[in-house]
Amino acid sequence: MHSTDPRPRKSPAGRPADRTADPRAARRAFFASLTGTSLEWYDFAVYSAAAALVFGDLFFPSSDPLTGTLLAFSTYAVGYVSRPLGGFVFGRLGDVIGRKRVLIATLVLIGVATLLIGVLPTYATVGVAAPIGLVLLRFAQGVGVGGEWGGAVLLSSEFADPRRRGFYASAAQVGPPAGNLLANGVLAALGALLTEDEFLSWGWRVAFLLSGLLVVFGLWIRVKLEETPVFKAIQATEDRPQAPVRDVFTTQPRALSAAILSRVAPDVLYAMFTVFVLTYATGELGMSRASALSAVLIGSALQIVLIPLAGALSDRVNRRLVYGCSAVAAALWPFLFFALVDGTSWLLLTLGVVGALAIHSLMYGPQAAFIAEQFTPRLRYTGSSLAYTLAGLIGGAVAPVLFTLLLSTYDSWVPLAVYIALTAVLTVIGIRLGRDGNPAEDEELEREAGQRRATKVPS
């Protein structure tokens, strides 16, 4: 039975647990998690932006612009549909062979897929082979992201004091807005420097080809890291799971349900205000691509600061309370947003996007720690990865397509706002099902590992 005593525990030798013995290691892991996920999300985000802006014309030509947009967003969804495969495969490996090696593999997979998209011929050149190739490469991206997130969360949080897990785990959460900022920044710069024809012809490819340089940098950082103290303790206690996927489903179903539902609203809100808002602003409001992208860039820049602050806040205030209150705000904000931007004001659009992404930050900052804390240390990589990827199927995967269909069917923003509100209800239910964190779990595991090492007879 795990103790629930909140006081800091000591190892048998009277020293603090290994995770707090070297603050420099915790900082290095935080930086490695942040940079690695930022690079991988750059790859993912540059595709998302391109799907909204150019892929409909280049890979899915049609006389009906709506059809092209729907098909482009369908390939966006493929990146979410393939994530559970990454969660199953890489999540299992992360609990069996370790966090570090899996994170190197996911970075390589996403980087190679993104590079190949950058050189992929369009429909005008090779016909139907172009969209097929695009879908397959997007699938590979999704598999990599599905295995990346859980490991990145554990990489930063398992080196740190478990009582500061909200802040340290948020390193992985900064990746999406940082990657989104970088991706949209590159696309915005290309759009400003090139003509419309040049951008559609070859300019968009530059953003994908830059991925090669970013991957090399990310690999250099991750290869230098050691394995996390928690996984070393699992190895020392000889408690690595043989069938972690089965164990999660059979022994921790409530934890998995809570973690899945907690992610739905943040995914949908993010899809609206970083992906679909580009289509809405250019198609419904008549704004330029540059104006829409700049609004997203400003919101994403703010998130880079707000997400770790929200994670740190959840270490001081009950994590579920912070998360739940933010989910309620997420349900209400779209009604205000669409009423505000029912015109052509770039300032109001920007304020609306910034407000939405600030609310998203208050959910997203505590989210990584909340999800990781639902699972025991020996099943943490698998459980976190499965929750992250399965939630994507009912959240971010279908959101842009549903937004497009709802808007075209009802010619009103009200169904979009109601849809977001309903997903917020699901997230509140998930938070209610979840449990608060128990730092003693990690501390007892490391203490037991230390005792095993101390009593082991030298060979």
Summary of the structure (lengths in Angstrom):
residues: 459
radius of gyration: 21.9
end to end distance: 32.8
largest distance: 76.1
contacts: 1805
relative contact order: 0.16
helix: 81%
strand: 0%
